[in-house]
């Protein structure tokens, strides 16, 4: 916008407020207001304002204030305000005290600027603060030792905090989601860090495993940390006891994936007499057995994408067979690529046994190299190997591959929930809601709390996961589900 003077023949000139705009590649202008009636001082002031100068025609305006320091505040106010609206401060401790303020500050800082305890403490100090958090909570003098002491104060509060969250988020007869993930650990002094399966593709690193209980919407309620070599099924009993004894839930539906709620866990930890129903899925070998017996045929899905069946191997259970055409298409595309990549590497091993110079010899050496290839591409079940002291041969298991191809896109949900309680469609939708736990894991590990170690060349190993992750569980009441993801991908 600008102010312009337009001649008006023998009359006084017109003073107009105009605006420039572009239309069809041409610059045009339009009149917004006629300012002719205004005093000349006001018109001059408006010209100066539109020109970007804060002056009057005669003298400049005096400086009203001087900025000595500016602290980022908006993100701090948003997160701290959300925390207080959720009454998380009173859940931590009904009585205000410095330990509670330090924990609140660490939660907020972990969301707005994840860093080590040393860097977080520096962000609070009056001389090195990065934002307004330390000033608002009066933590200008806090150091990293105080932060660790506050975390130690938080340890015995975990049970009480989880009970408060469970009272808000869980109810009798409702759905409870449970799943596990892991992260690798940088260091040698954590008693929970053990060598185990890495979900981050960091083989050879110490691991810690943590399980997360959420409500049906994926809002975290409780977290528990296990040693890095703990298998998934072994954690189920502890969670069932927590739900029954600590949270007082005698009637619920526990949802877990096929690697966790196994047939053995169902018999030992989830008997019907305990009042806990469950929803899980069959393993690939179990699905193959059903297909071999003739219970699974593609003709079942001519008119619908799911059908409910029964089988004597699963007495008292409902089996819901589902067909996902997108999943079938993806597996049909991926399998030939993996088979070809595996064959290419196995051919290199066969060639190494036949070369003239330093040929590969010994069943153990040949077997180790072949095992690495099969583990890398997960195609060992589709190849028949013959290993000799001085030779190596392989071939595809064609019949096995064809059987698997016939089951592409098919998965089977198993449950003890009666049809009167949940229909087949509701059971499948409930199992797929495990994707909410995956979103929570992504929030814990990478997006928000970043418990996974940062080992970038610039920063080195920082933000190492705390052995008990007590601050992580408090994210539950403020968790907002993100966009959807695949519930069948291993976390």
N, C-alpha and C positions, 0 to 999 in steps of 0.2 A: 504494500500500500504506500501511497505517497500523496502529498498535497500539491496541487497545481493551480496556477492562475490562468484563467481563460478570458481573453478580451471580449467585451460585450458592446461593440460599436460605441455609441455616445453615452451609454450607461456605465456605471462603475464595473470593473472586471469581476467575474465570478470566481470564487475560491472553492474548489471542489476536492473532496477526498475520493481518490480513485484507486483501482486495483488492476494490476496486469495479470493476464492469463494467456495460456497457449491453446489454440484450437485449430485442428487440422494443419499443424505445422506452422501456423502463423501466430504472431504475438498480437493480442488485442487488449483493450482496456475497457473497463466499465466504471461508471460513477456510483459510488456508494452513498455519498451524502453531500449536501450543499452547505459549506461552512461560511458563506458570505456574511451571515448575520452575526458571527462570533467576533469578539474584540480581537484586535491585532496581536495582543500578548498571548492569548490562548492559541491562536493559529500558529504563532512562532514556536510556542512550547510543543505543540503537536508535531510540527515539522521536525524539531530536534529529537523528539521521542521516536518518531518513525525512522529517523536517520541513525539511531543508535547512540545518540549523545545525550547525557543527562544534564544539559545546560539550558539556561535561559538566554535570551538575546543579550543580556547585559553581563551577568556574572555567573560563574559555575556554582553548582550546589556544593556545600561543604560535605566532607566525608562524615557519614553518620556513625560508622563503626569500622573497625579494622579487624580482619580475620587473622588470628594468630595461629590456629590449628583447626583442622576439620577432620572428624572421625566418621567413617562409614557407620551408619546406624540403622538404616531401613531393614536389612536382612535380620539383624539382631532383634529389632523390635517385633518383626513378624514371627520369628521362631519362639522368642520368649513369651510373646503374647499368646501364641497357640498353646504353649506348655501350661501357662497359667489358666487359660480358659478350660483346659482339660483337667485342671486341679491336680496335675502331676506333682506340684510342690507339696501339697498336703498329703499325697500318697507316700511320698518319700519320708516325710516327717510332719505331723500336724503342727509342731512347734517350730517357729523360725529359729535357725541357728546357723553358724558359719559352715559347718560340715554340709548341711543341706544346700546352702548357697553355692559351695564349691562343686557339689555334684550337679546341680542345675547348670552351673557355668560350663562344666565339662560336656554335658549333654548338648547344650546349645552350640558350643564351640565345635563339637564333633560333627554337627550338621552343617554349620556355616563355613567352617575352615578346619577339616580334619588334619591333625598333626600329632606329633609326639607330645608327651606331657611337658617336656622342657619348652618346646615351641609354644604350646598352649599357655603355659605360665608366663612366658615373655609377652604373649598377646594381651595379658591382663595388666601387666606392670605399667605404671603411669608414664615411664620414659620410653617404653618400646611397644605400647599397645597398638594393635592392628585395627581395632574397632571399639565400639562404645560399651561392650559387654562388661569388662572389668570395672569400668566407672559406674555403670548402673547398679551392679551388685556389690559395690564397695570392696572389690578384691584387688586393689592396686598393689598390695604388698604380698600377694600369694606367690609361692614358688612351687617348683615341681614336687618337693618333699611333701608339702601340704596336700597337693593333689593326690599323691599316692596314699597318704593317710586318710583322705576322704573316701577313696576307693576301698580301703580296709574297713572303714566305718560302714560302708554300704553292704559288705559281704553278709553280715548276719541279718540284714534287712530284706534279703532277697525273698525269703519264704513269705513274709508279710506282704511285700509288694506284689508278688505273683498272685497271692490270694485276692488282693484288692482288684487286680486286673481281671482275674477269672470271674469275680463276682459281677463285674461290668460286662464282660464279653461272652461268657459261657452260661448256659442254662441247662436244666434237666431236659433230657430228650433231644438236645441239639447236636449239631455236627461239630466234631473236633478234628482238625487236620494236623498231621504229624509227618515230618520228614527230616532228613539229615543232610548235612553238607560237611565239608572240611576245608581247612586252609593250611598251607604249609607254614612252618615256623622257622624264623631266623634266630638261632641261639642254641645253647646247650644246657640251660639251667631250668627248663620247665618240666616238672615231673609228668605232665600230661602229654608232652610231645613225644611221639613214638613213630617209628617207620611204619607206614601203612599205605593203603590205596589213596592216591592223590587224585582229587577231582579237578585240580588246577593244572594237570599235566606237568607236575613238578616231581617226577620220580627221583628217589634218592634223598628227598628232603624230609625232615621230621614233620609230622602232621598232628593236628588236633581236630577232633570231630565234635560238632555241636548239633544238637537236635532242637527243633523249634515246634512248639505247640501254638496253633492259631485257632481263631473261630472260623466259621464258614466263609466269611468274607476275606480271610487271609490276614486279619489283624493279629499280630503276635501277642501272646499272653505270657509264655514262659520259655526260658531257654535253659538247656543243661549241656555241660561240656564233658566229653568223654576222652579217654586216651586215644591217640591216633591210630592204634591197631584194633579198635573195637569194631566188630562187624555190625551191620545194620540191625539184624533181628535181635541181637542181645540187648538193645536199648529199649525194646518195647515194654518189658516188664516194669522198668523204672517209671515209664510214662503212665502206664495203667495205674500203678500205685499212687502216683502223684494226683491223677484225676480223681481217684476214689477217696483217698485218705486226706490229702492236703486240700483239695478243692471241694470235697464232699459231693461229687457227682456219682450217683448210683445208676443213672439211666442216661446213656449217650451213645452216639455212633462215631467210632474212631475210624478215620480214613487214612490209609497209608499205602505206599506203592508195593509192587509185587516182590521187591527184594527185601521188604521189611516185615510185612504181615504174611508170613509163610504158613504152610500147613502145620509145622511144628509149633510156631508161636500161637496159632489159633487153638491148638489142643492144650497147650500148657498155660498160656497167659490170658486167653480170651474165651474161657468156657462160657456157655450160655447162662450158667447159674450166677455169674458175676453181674449180669444186667448190662453188660457192655456189648453192643452190636458193632459190626465192623463192615468196611467196604475196602476191597483190594482188587487185585487182578491176577490172572494166571500167568505163569512163566511160559516162555516159548516152548520148552520141552513138554509141558502139560498140554498146551494147545496142539502140538504135534500128535500127542497121544489121542486126543479127542478126534482129530482129523483121521488118524489111522483107523479108529473104530467106526468111522462113518457118521459121527454126530455133527461134523462141520462140513458143509458143502456150500459152494458159491451160489447155488440155486436158492438158498435160504434168503438171499438179499435181492431177489428180483424185484420185490415190491416194497421193501423196507430196508433201512440201514441197521436195524438191530432186531434181534429175536431172542427170546428167553427159552433156555433148555434146562434139563436136569440130567444128572449123571450119577451112577451108583458110587463112583470114586469120591464124590463130594456130597455125602448125605446131609440133608437139612440145609443145603445151600442153594441159592439161586445163581445160575450162570447166565449172564447176559452177553451174547455174542454181538459184537459191533463191527461194522465195516466202514472204513474211512477211505474214500477213493483218492483223496489227495495224498494220504500216507502211502497207499498202494503205488501210486505213480512215483513218489519220491524213492521208495525202496527199489522199484523196478529200474529206476535210472541209476541208482547208486551202486547196486550190487555188481553189475558187470564192470563198472569202473574199479571197484575194490578187488574183484577177482583178477582183472588184468594186471593191476598194480602188484598184487601178490605174486602172480606167475612171473612177472618181469624180475622181481627180486629173487625168487626161488631159482630161476634160470641162471642167475649170476652165481648162486651157490653150486649148482650142478656144473657150471663151466669151471669154477675154481677147483673142483675135484679132478678135472681132466687136463688142467694146464700143465705144461712141461716144467716150468720153474716154480719151485716151492708149492706144489699142489696141496690142497686142503685135505688133511687126513685125520682119521679118528672119528668114531661114532659120536663121542661127546662133543668135540669141536664142531662137527657138522650139525649136530642136533641143537647146539646153543645158537648158532647163526640162524637156523631155520625157525627156531622158537621165537627169536626176536622179530622176525618178519611176520609170523602168524599173529603175534600179540599186537603188532603195530596196526595191522589192517583188520584184525578180528575175523579172519576168514579161515581159521584152523579147522572148523567143523566141515568145511567144504573141500578139503584136500586130503588125499591119502599119500602118506610119505613112506618111502623105503630107504632106510639109511644103512649103509655098509661102511666098513673101515676105509674104503677107497672110492666110494661112489655114492651118488645121491639121486634118487628118482622121485617124481611126484606126478600125480594126476588128479583131475577133478572128480569129486563124488557127484556124478551127474544126477543120480536119482535123488540124492539128498537136496541138491540145489532145486530140482523141480518141485519137490515137496514143499520147500520153503516158498517158492514162487507162487504156488497155489494158495498160500496163506497170506500173501501180501495185503496189507491194509486191514487184516482181521486181528482184533484183540478181544479178550474175554474178561469181563468184570465179574468178580465173585463177591457175594455178600450174604450175611446172615439176617439182614433186615427183611421183615415180612412185606409181602406185596401190599397189604393194607396200609402200611406205614409210608412206603416209598414205592412209586411206580418204577417200571424199568427205565423210563426216560429220566426220572429224578435220580435214580441210582447212578446212571452214567454221568449226569451233570454234576453230581456230588463228587464223583471220583475226579472229574476233570478240574474241579475247584482246587486240586492240589497245586495248580499253577499259581495260586495266590501265595503259597509258601515259597515257591521259587522266586516270586517277585520280592518277597521279604528277604530271601537270601541275597538277591542281587543288591538290595538296599544295604544289607549288612556288610557285604564284602567289597562292593565296588562303587556304588552310586553315592551313598550318604555317609555311612559310618566308616567304611574303608578299613575293616579289621584285617584285610589281607596285607601282608608286608609290602612296603614300597621299596624296591631294590633298583630304582633307576640310577644311571651313572651319576646324575647330578646330586641326588639326595642321599644315596646309599640306603642301607636298611633302616627304615624308620617306621613309625606307626605299627610296631609289632603287636600282634594280638595279645591281649591280656589273658592269662590262663583261665579265668572264670567268666570273662565277658559280661560282667554284671551290668555295666553301663548299656550294653547292647540290648538287654531285655527291656529297658525302660523306653526304648524306641516304640514299643508296642502300642501305647495309647495314642501316639501321634502319627502312626503309620497310615499313609494314604496309598491304596492300591494303584499300580501303574497300568499300562496297557497290557493286553493279554500275551501269553507265551505258551510254549508247548509243555503240557504236564507230563509227557512221557520221556522227555530228555533227562538224562541223569545229571543231577546237580553236582 
